[in-house]
């Protein structure tokens, strides 16, 4: 199984999502198969158009954190870009992005299945490793929490408080 870097994006660039091309999206998988469409979805979330952003985020959620608790191989690679987007004030669905990050941070589905069905660990693409990698990707950017907790948008601040509590648990 290919290991995907999770530390690409930063927040000091003028162009959001400028490092998307550094991730080999077509070589990794999301819930639909190839993760090649994830960059397009991330750009649509960043678009500033509320309808487009919300639809793209809904699709992205289904691809990287199905049902709110099943992560995929592409999840850890996607999380840093979600953190980047949540820091941009023009992004219209920041509270929902934070809720998605919380879902990723709490995901334990594959680990739970492996506890009762250990043969899952022998699968060629061991999905159990996806969860700790995704959780680590969320934790790696938690330095954004203080600013988001003080955000003027109450919904963003409340979602951030819930994420902070989940990360502290």
GIVEN-V756817 format. One record per helix or strand of 3 or more residues. SS is the DSSP state (h for helix, s for strand). FROM is the first residue (numbers start at 1). TO is the last residue. If there is no record, write none. Layout:
ss=SS from=FROM to=TO
ss=SS from=FROM to=TO
This chain:
ss=h from=20 to=22
ss=h from=25 to=27
ss=h from=38 to=45
ss=h from=50 to=64
ss=h from=75 to=86
ss=h from=94 to=106
ss=h from=109 to=116
ss=h from=118 to=122
ss=h from=128 to=140
ss=h from=142 to=149
ss=h from=154 to=168
